[in-house]
Amino acid sequence: MTDDLDHVGRIQAQWTRERPDLDTSAMAVVGRLHRLAAVLHDELRPVFAAAGLSDGDFDVLAALRRSSEPFELTPGALAESTMITSGTVTKRVDRLVAAGWVTRSVDSHDGRVRRIALTPAGRELVDRVVAEHFANEDRLLATFSAAERQQLTQLLAQWARALGA
């Protein structure tokens, strides 16, 4: 085992030593992505936390901001356009309403439907934080050239489609 191996490489070398009959090449990819996901989460959260947001809060605000004028969605549409579950939408919206960043109202055409909308303060916040977030993501990808980023994007999209993600 050499010292230039990363954590996954060391584990892979151990398995190769103990079970040379097994192909560990998939672990080389999946293991690194799994570890990288945890690191990325830790690197992305401080931008949101500095603004008083969780990553789920930011996700809701960003979904509303992306929805175009009048920057409002139903709870169901929010769940579909975010990375959080519909059950979590209510909790997030409650927090965001209390902070003054979104409003919750009854749809004028159907009293059973609720609408969640960005307030002016919420729009100002998300516009500021999304710029900081994109800059942070750019920093995290600085090791890659533009061509490498494009190739990585294509490979990850291909993999996500194959897994139905």
C-alpha positions in Angstrom: 0.0 0.0 0.0 1.4 3.4 -0.9 0.9 6.7 0.9 -0.4 8.4 -2.2 -3.7 6.4 -2.1 -6.8 8.2 -0.8 -9.2 6.6 1.7 -11.1 4.7 -0.9 -8.0 3.7 -2.7 -6.6 2.2 0.6 -9.9 0.3 1.1 -9.8 -0.9 -2.5 -6.2 -2.1 -2.1 -7.1 -4.0 1.1 -10.0 -5.8 -0.7 -7.8 -6.5 -3.6 -5.3 -8.1 -1.2 -7.9 -10.1 0.7 -10.2 -10.9 -2.2 -8.3 -10.7 -5.5 -11.3 -12.5 -7.1 -13.5 -9.4 -6.7 -13.6 -6.4 -9.0 -13.4 -3.3 -6.8 -13.6 -0.8 -9.7 -17.2 0.2 -8.9 -16.2 1.0 -5.3 -13.5 3.3 -6.7 -16.3 5.5 -8.2 -19.2 5.0 -5.8 -17.1 5.2 -2.7 -15.5 8.4 -3.8 -18.8 10.0 -4.8 -20.3 9.0 -1.4 -17.4 10.6 0.5 -17.4 13.6 -1.8 -21.2 14.1 -1.2 -20.5 14.5 2.5 -17.7 17.0 1.9 -19.8 19.0 -0.6 -22.6 19.2 1.9 -20.3 20.5 4.5 -18.8 23.1 2.1 -22.2 24.3 0.8 -24.1 24.7 4.1 -22.1 27.7 5.5 -23.3 30.0 2.7 -26.9 29.2 3.7 -26.2 29.2 7.4 -24.6 32.7 7.2 -28.0 33.9 5.8 -30.0 32.2 8.5 -31.1 29.4 6.2 -30.9 25.6 6.1 -30.2 24.0 2.7 -33.9 23.0 2.6 -35.0 26.6 3.3 -32.7 27.8 0.5 -34.1 25.1 -1.8 -37.7 26.4 -1.3 -36.7 30.1 -1.8 -34.7 29.2 -4.9 -37.6 27.2 -6.4 -40.0 30.2 -5.9 -37.4 32.5 -7.4 -36.9 30.3 -10.5 -40.7 30.1 -11.0 -40.9 33.6 -12.6 -43.3 36.4 -11.7 -45.2 36.4 -9.5 -42.7 34.0 -7.8 -45.4 31.7 -6.3 -46.2 28.0 -6.3 -48.5 25.6 -4.6 -47.1 23.3 -1.9 -47.3 20.4 -4.3 -45.4 22.3 -7.1 -42.8 23.3 -4.5 -42.3 19.6 -3.5 -41.9 18.7 -7.2 -39.4 21.4 -7.9 -37.2 21.0 -4.8 -35.1 18.3 -3.2 -37.4 18.0 -0.2 -40.5 15.9 0.4 -44.0 17.2 0.4 -44.2 16.6 4.1 -41.2 18.7 4.7 -42.6 21.6 2.6 -45.1 22.6 5.3 -42.4 22.8 7.9 -40.1 24.8 5.7 -42.8 27.2 4.6 -43.9 27.7 8.2 -40.3 28.8 9.0 -40.0 31.0 6.0 -43.4 32.7 6.7 -42.3 33.3 10.3 -39.1 34.9 9.0 -41.0 37.1 6.6 -39.5 35.6 3.4 -42.6 34.0 2.0 -46.4 34.3 2.4 -49.0 31.7 2.3 -52.4 32.5 0.9 -55.6 30.9 -0.5 -55.9 30.6 -4.2 -58.5 33.1 -5.5 -60.0 30.5 -7.9 -60.0 27.5 -5.6 -60.2 27.9 -1.9 -58.8 24.4 -1.3 -55.5 25.4 -2.9 -52.7 27.3 -1.1 -50.2 29.5 -2.8 -46.7 30.2 -1.4 -45.1 33.4 -2.7 -41.8 35.2 -2.1 -42.0 38.5 -0.3 -39.8 41.3 -1.5 -37.4 40.6 1.4 -37.4 36.9 0.4 -36.5 37.8 -3.2 -33.7 40.1 -2.1 -32.4 37.4 0.2 -32.5 34.6 -2.3 -31.0 36.8 -5.1 -28.0 37.5 -2.8 -27.6 34.0 -1.5 -27.9 32.3 -4.9 -25.0 34.5 -6.2 -22.9 33.5 -3.2 -23.9 29.8 -3.6 -23.0 29.7 -7.3 -19.6 31.4 -6.5 -19.0 28.7 -3.8 -19.9 25.9 -6.2 -17.5 27.4 -8.7 -14.8 27.5 -6.1 -15.4 23.8 -5.3 -15.0 22.9 -9.0 -11.9 25.1 -9.6 -9.7 22.0 -10.0 -11.4 21.2 -13.3 -11.1 22.9 -16.6 -14.2 24.0 -18.5 -13.9 20.9 -20.7 -13.6 18.6 -17.7 -16.6 20.2 -16.1 -18.6 19.6 -19.2 -17.5 16.0 -19.4 -18.2 15.4 -15.7 -21.7 17.0 -16.2 -22.5 14.7 -19.1 -21.3 11.6 -17.3 -23.2 12.4 -14.1 -26.4 13.2 -16.1 -26.0 9.9 -18.1 -25.7 8.0 -14.8 -28.6 9.8 -13.2 -30.8 9.0 -16.2 -29.7 5.3 -16.1 -30.6 5.1 -12.4 -33.9 7.0 -12.9 -32.8 9.8 -10.6 
